[in-house]
Amino acid sequence: MPLPPRRRRLPSAVTAILVAAALAAAGYALWRAYAQRDAAPAYRLAKVERGSITATVSASGTLNAVTTVQVGSSISGQIREILVDFNSPVKEGQLLARIEPETYALRVRQAEADLDAARTSLLQRQSDAATQRSQIVRAQITHEDAKRDLERKESLLAKGFISAAERDKAVFVERGAAEAVRTAESQLRAAEALIANARAVVKQREAALASARNDLSKTEITAPVDGVVISRQVEPGQTVAASLNTPTLFTIAQDLREMQVDVAIDESDIGRIRVDQRAAYTVDAYPGRTFEGTVRQIRKAAQTVQNVVTYIVVVGTRNPSLQLVPGMTANVRIVTDQRDGVLKVPNAALRWRPAGVASAPLDAPPGPGAGNGGPGGGDMQARRQRLIDELKLDAGQVARLDEILAEQRARFASLRELPESERRPRAERIRAEVRQRIGGILDDEQQKLYAAIVATETGRGTGVAGSGRVFVPTAAGPSEVRVRTGLTDGNATEVLGRELAEGQEVIVGTQQPAGTAPRASSAPRLPF
């Protein structure tokens, strides 16, 4: 039987060659890694451009109807029927609901009977007064007869035809007749007083009847204005109890084609808001769509929540298609200033620094991360330290600041899975909450300093010239250029002076070396 073939071994020379090739490849890779590490970094560049800068104030608000009327009931009773429902268009005076009227109808009939009785009593008193007048006339006639008899007796007594006793008797009769006249007159005045009282009772009964009829009319709930029913809070058969507070049955929006957004503006921004400024806003119900409006009113009544002061700014807007409804949350941007044809640089260029160079001073313009929530964990720590140093926070404030930042970092991280149309408005709300909560842990003096930091970090500058610095690429490396800055929109900043020219390149970042793994980004950086 033949033996199986024996496996042939590679010659030792071939094995040595393969090992040498592997060592050479490893050495080359190691040399490339060290060469890339020691090589000069590559920069990301951007050009100085000429264009428009638009400064805005961002805040959130609530859509409301311009005029909203709450329809209630001033009487109590059971709802018999409801004639309108949600979204029903109504006209002024239209019947909305009816309260059970029987009780109030009975009160009307009782008041009518009381009025009839009072009028009858008045007629009786007037008749009594007429009787008293007749008695006065009779008493006056009797008194006149007694006076004449007394005069005749006086004449006869003077001639001696009668005795004095007869004359005295005539005197007493005349005095009695005069007293009877006065008594009748007093009785007439009493009768007239009773007439006046009866007339007052009649007026009381008339007022009671009018009140009863008024209550009866209120059993019919009518619309006070033209509009749309946006709320109905009663059902047929429900009992309405009107005591100290008038219960609300319906809420009517007068005209939903004209609406307004009530925007809460921070006190650091309210000085930049003016009537008739343009505004744009979005709502979550229509992602990707922008609505227009105009500032109509700046209310002077301040609202303070956790030591954060805001003012309500009313932005008027049209709603011809009736897509917008009251109660929607609107993310509003109010245009406070706009400049055309100016030189501008990206805010990233004003924020970027070479290794070993100190970060920007307090008046440096904001970077895009402040407006867009871009990544940057190291920058986040630098800004945290900046707040601690500039505001001189104590240990308790630092602990609360860390809690706020940790919570908001987690909330920003949860936005990564959302589409851009939803991410931006929600991120805007988170930023506003961050600023309010941080402001709530500060005292009055710290809040003033914090307002200045907010103004620079979030692009809320008023357009007053400030200072900054950018770096331009040269053969010897990045070269610093000091510039004067003007208006900013959070992404780009106006450059004043002639230090930079249109089309000139500035450094906005460092490129990742080829072949290296990208650094894992941290949670989006929070604006302060």
C-alpha positions in Angstrom: 0.0 0.0 0.0 1.5 3.4 -1.0 2.3 5.9 1.8 0.5 9.3 1.9 2.5 12.2 0.5 4.5 14.1 3.1 3.7 17.9 3.6 6.4 20.0 2.1 7.9 22.6 4.4 8.8 26.1 3.3 12.4 26.8 3.0 13.8 28.8 5.9 14.8 31.6 3.6 11.2 32.2 2.5 10.1 32.4 6.1 12.7 34.9 6.9 11.6 37.1 4.0 8.0 37.1 5.1 9.0 38.1 8.7 11.1 40.9 7.4 8.3 42.2 5.2 5.9 42.2 8.2 8.4 44.1 10.3 9.0 46.6 7.6 5.3 47.2 7.2 4.8 47.7 10.9 7.8 50.1 11.0 6.4 52.1 8.1 3.0 52.4 9.8 4.7 53.5 13.0 6.7 56.1 11.2 3.6 57.5 9.4 1.8 57.8 12.8 4.7 59.7 14.3 5.0 61.8 11.2 1.3 62.8 11.2 1.5 63.6 14.9 4.4 65.9 14.5 3.2 67.4 11.3 1.8 70.9 11.3 -2.0 71.0 11.7 -4.3 71.7 8.8 -6.8 74.5 9.3 -10.4 74.9 8.2 -10.8 78.3 6.5 -13.6 80.6 5.7 -13.7 83.8 3.7 -14.6 87.3 4.8 -17.9 88.1 3.0 -20.0 91.1 2.3 -23.7 90.7 2.9 -26.6 91.3 5.3 -26.6 91.0 9.1 -29.9 90.6 10.9 -30.0 90.8 14.7 -33.0 89.1 16.3 -34.4 88.4 19.8 -35.7 84.9 20.3 -38.3 83.8 22.7 -41.4 81.6 23.0 -45.0 82.6 23.4 -48.6 81.5 23.1 -51.0 82.1 20.3 -54.2 83.8 21.4 -57.2 85.4 19.8 -57.1 89.2 19.8 -60.4 89.4 21.7 -61.6 86.5 23.8 -65.0 86.7 25.6 -66.0 84.5 28.5 -69.8 84.0 28.5 -71.2 83.2 31.9 -74.5 83.2 33.9 -75.4 85.5 36.7 -78.3 83.3 37.8 -78.5 79.7 39.0 -80.6 76.9 37.5 -80.5 73.8 35.4 -79.4 73.9 31.8 -82.4 72.9 29.7 -80.7 72.9 26.3 -77.5 73.9 24.5 -77.8 75.2 21.0 -74.0 75.5 20.0 -71.0 73.3 20.2 -67.2 73.6 19.9 -66.1 75.6 16.8 -69.6 76.9 16.1 -69.7 80.3 14.5 -72.0 82.7 16.3 -73.5 86.1 15.8 -74.0 88.8 18.4 -77.3 88.2 20.2 -77.6 84.6 19.0 -79.1 82.2 21.6 -76.4 79.8 22.9 -78.2 78.0 25.7 -81.3 78.2 27.9 -81.7 77.7 31.6 -84.9 76.2 33.1 -87.2 79.3 33.2 -90.2 78.1 35.2 -88.9 79.3 38.6 -88.2 82.8 37.2 -91.5 82.9 35.4 -93.3 82.2 38.7 -91.4 85.0 40.3 -92.5 87.3 37.5 -96.2 86.4 38.0 -95.8 86.9 41.8 -94.2 90.3 41.2 -97.1 91.3 38.8 -99.6 90.3 41.5 -97.8 92.3 44.1 -97.8 95.3 41.8 -101.5 95.0 41.2 -102.1 94.9 45.0 -99.9 97.9 45.5 -101.8 99.9 42.9 -105.1 98.9 44.4 -103.9 100.1 47.8 -102.9 103.4 46.3 -106.3 103.9 44.8 -107.8 103.2 48.3 -105.6 105.8 49.9 -106.5 108.3 47.3 -110.2 107.6 47.9 -109.7 108.1 51.7 -108.0 111.4 51.0 -110.9 112.6 48.9 -113.2 111.7 51.8 -111.1 113.7 54.2 -111.3 116.7 51.9 -115.1 116.5 51.9 -115.0 116.4 55.7 -112.9 119.5 55.8 -115.4 121.4 53.6 -118.3 120.4 55.9 -116.3 121.4 59.0 -115.4 124.7 57.4 -119.2 125.4 56.6 -120.1 124.5 60.2 -117.4 126.8 61.5 -118.5 129.6 59.3 -122.1 129.3 60.5 -120.9 129.3 64.1 -118.9 132.4 63.5 -121.9 134.3 62.1 -124.1 133.1 65.0 -121.5 134.4 67.4 -121.4 137.8 65.7 -125.2 138.1 66.0 -125.2 137.1 69.6 -122.5 139.7 70.3 -124.7 142.4 68.6 -127.8 141.3 70.5 -125.9 141.2 73.8 -124.8 144.8 73.2 -128.4 145.9 72.8 -129.5 143.9 75.8 -131.8 141.6 74.0 -130.1 138.4 75.1 -128.2 137.3 78.2 -124.5 136.8 78.4 -125.0 133.1 78.8 -126.4 132.8 75.3 -123.4 134.7 74.0 -121.0 132.4 75.8 -122.7 129.4 74.4 -122.2 130.7 70.8 -118.5 131.3 71.6 -118.0 127.7 72.6 -119.8 126.5 69.5 -117.6 128.6 67.3 -114.4 127.3 69.0 -115.6 123.7 68.6 -116.3 124.2 64.9 -112.8 125.7 64.4 -111.2 122.7 66.1 -113.2 120.4 63.9 -111.7 122.1 60.8 -108.2 121.7 62.2 -108.8 118.0 63.0 -110.1 117.4 59.4 -107.1 119.1 57.9 -104.8 116.8 60.0 -106.6 113.8 58.9 -106.2 114.9 55.3 -102.5 115.3 55.7 -102.3 111.8 57.2 -104.3 110.5 54.2 -101.9 112.3 51.8 -98.9 110.7 53.6 -100.5 107.3 53.1 -100.9 108.1 49.5 -97.2 108.9 49.2 -96.3 105.6 50.9 -98.7 103.7 48.6 -97.0 105.3 45.6 -93.6 104.3 47.0 -94.8 100.7 47.4 -96.0 100.7 43.9 -92.5 101.8 42.7 -91.0 99.0 44.8 -93.3 96.5 43.2 -92.5 97.8 39.8 -88.8 97.4 40.5 -89.3 93.9 41.8 -91.3 93.1 38.6 -88.5 94.5 36.4 -85.9 92.5 38.4 -87.9 89.3 38.0 -88.3 89.9 34.3 -84.6 90.6 34.0 -83.8 87.3 35.7 -86.2 85.6 33.4 -84.5 87.1 30.4 -81.1 85.9 31.7 -82.3 82.3 31.4 -81.5 82.7 27.7 -77.7 82.8 27.3 -76.8 84.9 24.2 -73.6 85.7 22.4 -72.2 89.2 23.2 -70.0 89.3 20.1 -69.6 87.7 16.7 -67.0 84.9 16.8 -66.3 81.2 17.2 -67.0 79.1 20.2 -63.6 77.7 21.3 -64.7 76.3 24.7 -68.0 74.8 26.1 -68.0 73.9 29.7 -71.6 72.8 30.4 -73.8 70.0 29.3 -77.7 69.7 29.1 -79.1 68.9 32.5 -76.1 70.4 34.4 -77.0 72.7 37.3 -75.3 76.1 37.2 -74.7 77.7 40.6 -74.0 81.4 40.5 -72.9 82.7 43.8 -69.8 84.9 44.4 -68.2 83.9 41.1 -69.9 83.9 37.7 -69.5 80.4 36.2 -68.1 80.4 32.7 -70.3 78.5 30.2 -68.7 79.3 26.9 -65.5 81.0 25.6 -65.9 82.9 22.3 -62.9 84.1 20.2 -64.1 87.2 18.3 -62.2 86.7 15.1 -59.6 84.0 14.5 -58.5 85.6 11.3 -56.6 88.1 13.4 -54.5 86.6 16.2 -51.7 87.6 18.5 -48.7 85.9 20.1 -48.0 86.9 23.7 -44.2 86.6 23.9 -42.3 86.7 27.2 -39.1 88.8 26.5 -36.2 88.9 29.0 -35.5 92.2 30.6 -32.0 92.2 29.0 -33.7 92.3 25.5 -36.7 94.4 26.1 -34.8 97.6 25.4 -34.3 96.5 21.8 -37.9 95.9 21.1 -40.0 98.5 19.3 -43.5 98.7 18.1 -43.9 97.8 14.4 -40.8 95.6 14.3 -41.0 92.5 12.1 -41.3 89.1 13.6 -41.3 85.5 12.4 -42.4 82.5 14.3 -42.9 78.8 14.0 -45.3 76.3 15.6 -44.8 72.6 16.2 -48.0 71.8 14.4 -46.5 73.0 11.0 -42.8 72.1 11.0 -40.8 73.8 8.4 -43.3 76.6 7.9 -42.6 80.2 9.1 -45.4 82.7 9.9 -45.0 86.5 9.8 -46.1 89.1 12.4 -45.5 92.6 13.7 -44.9 93.9 17.2 -48.1 95.7 18.3 -47.7 96.3 22.0 -45.0 96.2 24.7 -46.7 95.8 28.0 -45.0 97.6 30.9 -46.2 95.2 33.6 -43.2 93.0 34.6 -43.6 89.3 35.4 -41.1 87.8 37.9 -40.5 84.1 38.1 -37.6 82.8 40.2 -36.0 86.2 40.1 -36.2 86.3 36.3 -37.9 89.4 35.0 -39.8 89.3 31.7 -42.2 91.5 29.8 -45.0 90.6 27.6 -44.7 91.7 24.0 -47.8 91.3 21.8 -47.0 90.2 18.2 -50.0 90.6 15.8 -50.4 88.1 13.0 -52.9 87.2 10.4 -54.6 83.8 10.1 -56.7 83.9 6.9 -56.7 80.1 6.5 -57.6 79.5 10.1 -54.8 77.0 10.5 -53.5 78.5 13.7 -55.6 78.0 16.8 -55.4 79.6 20.3 -53.1 77.9 22.7 -50.3 76.9 20.3 -46.8 77.5 21.4 -44.9 79.8 19.0 -41.1 80.2 18.8 -40.7 83.8 17.9 -37.8 85.8 16.4 -38.2 89.5 16.4 -35.9 91.4 14.0 -34.3 94.2 16.1 -31.8 95.5 13.6 -30.6 94.8 10.0 -27.6 96.0 8.0 -26.9 95.4 4.4 -23.7 95.3 2.5 -21.4 95.0 5.5 -18.2 92.9 5.9 -18.8 89.9 8.1 -16.9 87.0 9.5 -18.2 83.7 10.9 -18.4 83.8 14.7 -16.3 80.6 14.7 -13.4 82.7 13.5 -13.8 85.1 16.4 -14.0 82.2 18.8 -11.1 80.0 17.5 -7.7 80.3 19.3 -4.5 78.4 18.6 -3.1 76.1 21.3 -1.7 78.1 24.2 -3.6 81.3 23.4 -6.1 82.6 26.0 -9.8 82.5 25.2 -11.8 85.5 24.1 -12.5 88.3 26.5 -16.0 89.1 27.8 -16.9 91.4 24.9 -16.0 88.8 22.3 -18.8 88.1 19.9 -20.7 84.8 20.4 -20.0 81.6 18.6 -22.5 79.6 16.6 -22.7 77.1 19.4 -24.5 79.7 21.5 -27.2 80.0 19.0 -27.3 76.5 17.6 -26.3 74.3 20.5 -23.3 72.8 18.7 -21.1 70.3 20.3 -18.1 71.1 22.5 -17.6 69.6 25.9 -14.3 71.3 26.5 -15.8 74.6 25.6 -18.6 73.8 27.9 -16.3 73.4 30.8 -14.5 76.6 29.9 -17.8 78.5 29.9 -18.8 76.9 33.2 -15.5 78.1 34.7 -16.0 81.5 33.2 -19.3 81.9 35.0 -17.7 80.8 38.2 -14.9 83.3 37.9 -16.8 86.3 36.5 -19.8 86.0 38.7 -17.9 84.9 41.8 -20.2 82.0 42.5 -20.1 80.4 46.0 -20.1 76.7 46.6 -23.8 76.4 46.8 -24.3 78.3 43.5 -21.7 76.1 41.8 -23.4 73.0 42.9 -26.8 74.2 41.6 -25.1 75.4 38.4 -23.7 71.9 37.8 -27.1 70.3 38.4 -28.7 72.6 35.8 -26.0 72.0 33.3 -26.1 68.2 33.7 -29.9 68.2 33.3 -29.9 70.4 30.3 -27.0 68.5 28.7 -29.1 65.3 28.9 -32.1 67.1 27.3 -29.9 68.4 24.5 -28.6 64.9 23.9 -32.1 63.7 23.5 -32.7 66.0 20.6 -30.2 64.3 18.3 -32.8 61.8 17.0 -35.3 64.6 16.0 -35.5 66.1 12.6 -34.0 69.6 12.2 -37.4 71.3 11.9 -38.3 70.0 15.4 -34.8 70.2 16.9 -34.3 73.9 16.6 -37.5 75.1 18.3 -37.1 72.6 21.1 -33.5 73.6 21.6 -34.6 77.2 21.7 -36.9 76.4 24.6 -34.2 74.5 26.4 -31.8 77.5 26.1 -34.4 79.9 27.5 -35.0 77.6 30.4 -31.3 77.3 31.1 -30.9 81.1 31.2 -33.9 81.5 33.5 -32.8 78.8 35.9 -29.2 80.1 36.1 -30.5 83.6 36.6 -32.7 82.3 39.5 -29.6 81.2 41.5 -27.9 84.6 41.3 -28.3 87.7 43.4 -29.1 91.2 42.0 -25.4 92.2 41.4 -24.6 88.8 39.8 -27.7 89.0 37.5 -26.4 92.3 36.0 -23.0 90.7 35.2 -24.8 87.6 33.9 -27.0 89.7 31.6 -23.8 91.1 30.0 -22.5 87.5 29.5 -25.8 86.4 28.0 -25.8 89.4 25.6 -22.4 88.4 24.2 -22.8 84.6 24.3 -26.1 84.4 22.6 -25.7 87.1 19.9 -27.9 89.7 21.6 -25.6 92.5 21.0 -27.2 95.9 20.4 -24.9 96.8 17.6 -22.5 98.9 19.7 -18.9 98.4 18.4 -16.8 96.0 20.4 -13.5 94.3 20.0 -12.4 90.8 18.9 -9.6 89.0 17.2 -9.3 86.5 14.3 -6.4 84.5 13.0 -5.3 84.4 9.3 -3.1 81.7 7.8 0.5 82.6 7.0 3.6 80.7 6.1 4.8 81.1 9.7 1.5 79.9 11.1 -1.7 81.6 12.4 -1.3 85.4 12.6 -3.6 87.4 14.9 -5.7 90.3 13.6 -7.5 92.6 16.0 -10.8 93.8 14.7 -13.7 96.0 15.8 -17.0 94.2 15.8 -20.5 95.5 15.3 -23.9 93.8 14.8 -24.1 90.0 15.1 -26.9 87.5 14.3 -25.4 84.6 16.2 -23.7 83.0 13.2 -21.8 85.9 11.7 -20.5 89.3 13.0 -20.1 92.6 11.3 -16.4 93.7 11.0 -15.7 97.4 11.2 -12.6 99.1 9.9 -10.1 98.0 7.3 -8.1 95.3 9.1 -9.8 92.6 6.9 -10.8 92.7 3.3 -13.6 91.0 1.4 -12.5 87.5 0.2 -9.7 87.2 2.8 -9.5 83.8 4.5 -9.7 83.4 8.2 -9.2 80.3 10.4 -12.4 78.8 11.8 -11.1 75.5 13.1 -8.6 72.6 12.8 -9.1 69.7 10.4 -9.0 66.1 11.7 -5.8 64.4 10.6 -6.4 61.8 7.9 -6.6 58.2 9.1 -7.4 59.1 12.7 -10.6 58.3 14.4 -12.9 61.2 14.9 -13.3 62.4 18.5 -16.6 61.5 20.0 -18.7 64.6 20.4 -20.2 65.5 23.7 -23.6 66.8 24.3 -24.5 70.1 22.6 -23.0 73.1 24.2 -25.5 75.1 26.2 -25.7 78.9 25.9 -25.6 80.9 29.1 
